[in-house]
Amino acid sequence: MPANLPPEAKAKWNEALAEKNPKKKLQAFQEFLSAIPKHKGNERLRAQIKTKIATLKDEIAAQRGKPGASRSSWGVRREGAAQIMIFGPTNAGRSSLLRALTNAQPEVGAYEFTTQRPVPGMLSYEDIQFQLVELPAPQIDSKGDYQIQPEATDLIRTCDGLLLIVDLTSNPFRQLECINNALKEIRISIHKPSSRVEIIRQKGSGEVRIAASGSQTSAKPEQVRELLHSYGLKNALVRIYGDVSLDDIEDAIVENVTIYKPCLLIGNKLDLLIEKRISAELVEKNKGQLPVLLISCLTGQGLSHVGKEIFHSLTLIRVYTKDPNEPKPSGHPFVVHAGTTIGELARSIHSDLANRYRYSRIWGPTSKFAGERVGSEHILGDQDIVEIHTE
C-alpha cells in the first residue's frame, strides 16, 4: 500500500514539484527522500525518488561545460491544436519535411547536423493547425547508437506526439531501432501500452476527477483520490486506461513512469528508393504497432496525408459549440481527446460553465437525432455540435 507520509515529507514533495531550476529541484527531491520514513512499506517509493534524483544529476552534468547553454534556450511556445516533435537521424529529411509542410524556413544542407536548435512551423489540417517542431538530430556514439540531448528530452517529454522520420535509402530498420532505443533511455515509449495512467494537474477550487476506460478493478476511485490528496494534489484529472493498481497511480504521481507518446513513422526519400521491397517491409513490420507513411519531400508524394495521419494518431476530435440564441455554431472548434465528455469540455472552457451546467443539446455523429438533449456524461465525437445550457 502507498506510504502514509508525514506532513514534512508532503511539504517537501510539493516544493520539489513546483521547483523549475534543475539544481534546486534536485536539492528538494533529496530533502524529500530524507523525509520519507525508512520502513518496508516505503521501499518502493524511496527507490522511485532515487531514480528521479539520478536522472536529474545526469541532466545537470550534461549541461556542464557548455558555455552559454541553458535548458530554457530550447523552449518553444506551444501553439495550435497540438505540439508535434519531428525527430530522426541526421540527413533523414527533418528540415525538408518541415519546409514542405509549414511556413517555416529551416536551413537545409547536404552536410550532417545542419539543424542546431528547434525550429517550429504550423501545419494546417482542415480547420485546425498543428505545431511541428524540428529537433536537432541526436548525437551518435562510438557504437553507432543515438544519444538524445537533455534539451531535446525536455521537449519530447512534454509534447503531444512525435513524427519519427527515417531515410528509406539507408537501412531504415536500423534507424528505427536506434530511435526506439534512444527514446527508451529517456523513458519514452512509442508503442501504446495495454494500461496506463495520465495525471493532468489543473487549476481550480480543488477536485480530483477520474476518467476510466475499461476495467478498473485494482484501484478504486476513492483510493485514487485519497492517494492524490496525500501528495497534496487537490485538483487534477486522472485518466486511467485499462486495469491499473495503486502502485501504478503512485508511479504516475512521482513521474517515475515510461511515458507513451503517439507517433507517426515517416519513411522519406521514396523517390530515390531502388529496392521497393524495403518500403513494403517497413509497413509490414510495424503493422498494428505504428502507423507508417511513405513520402518524398522532393516530389511531394504522400505529404498531403500527413495532417490526417497526425490527427488520427493523436486520437483527437473537434467539437463545435453553439450559443442557444445563435442559429449556427462557432467556426473555431475545441480540439480534445476522443472519450471526452460534455462535462469535461465545459470545465475546460470555464469552471463556472461546469458548475452552472444543466443540460446540453447536441447535433452530429453521437446524437440520436438533431438537437438531442443529453447530460454532462455524454461522450463526444468528431465534429459534434454542442449547445450548453446553464442555470
Stockholm file with secondary structure:
# STOCKHOLM 1.0

chainA/1-391         MPANLPPEAKAKWNEALAEKNPKKKLQAFQEFLSAIPKHKGNERLRAQIKTKIATLKDEIAAQRGKPGASRSSWGVRREGAAQIMIFGPTNAGRSSLLRALTNAQPEVGAYEFTTQRPVPGMLSYEDIQFQLVELPAPQIDSKGDYQIQPEATDLIRTCDGLLLIVDLTSNPFRQLECINNALKEIRISIHKPSSRVEIIRQKGSGEVRIAASGSQTSAKPEQVRELLHSYGLKNALVRIYGDVSLDDIEDAIVENVTIYKPCLLIGNKLDLLIEKRISAELVEKNKGQLPVLLISCLTGQGLSHVGKEIFHSLTLIRVYTKDPNEPKPSGHPFVVHAGTTIGELARSIHSDLANRYRYSRIWGPTSKFAGERVGSEHILGDQDIVEIHTE
#=GR chainA/1-391 SS CCCCCCHHHHHHHHHHHHCCSHHHHHHHHHHHHHHSCCSGGGHHHHHHHHHHHHHHHHHHHHHTTCTTCCGGGGCCCCCSSCEEEEECCTTSSHHHHHHHHSSCCCCCCSSSCCCCSCEEEEEEETTEEEEEEECCCCEECTTSCEECCHHHHHHHHHSSEEEEEEETTSCHHHHHHHHHHHHHHTTEESSCCSSEEEEEECCSSCCEEEEEESCCCSSCHHHHHHHHHHTTCCSEEEEEESSCCHHHHHHHHTTCSCEECCEEEEEECGGGCSCTHHHHHHHHHTTTTSCEEECCTTTCTTGGGHHHHHHHHTTEEEEEECCTTCSSCCSSCEEEETTCBHHHHHHHHCHHHHHTEEEEEEESTTCSSTTEEECTTCBCCTTEEEEEEEC
#=GC SS_cons         CCCCCCHHHHHHHHHHHHCCSHHHHHHHHHHHHHHSCCSGGGHHHHHHHHHHHHHHHHHHHHHTTCTTCCGGGGCCCCCSSCEEEEECCTTSSHHHHHHHHSSCCCCCCSSSCCCCSCEEEEEEETTEEEEEEECCCCEECTTSCEECCHHHHHHHHHSSEEEEEEETTSCHHHHHHHHHHHHHHTTEESSCCSSEEEEEECCSSCCEEEEEESCCCSSCHHHHHHHHHHTTCCSEEEEEESSCCHHHHHHHHTTCSCEECCEEEEEECGGGCSCTHHHHHHHHHTTTTSCEEECCTTTCTTGGGHHHHHHHHTTEEEEEECCTTCSSCCSSCEEEETTCBHHHHHHHHCHHHHHTEEEEEEESTTCSSTTEEECTTCBCCTTEEEEEEEC
//
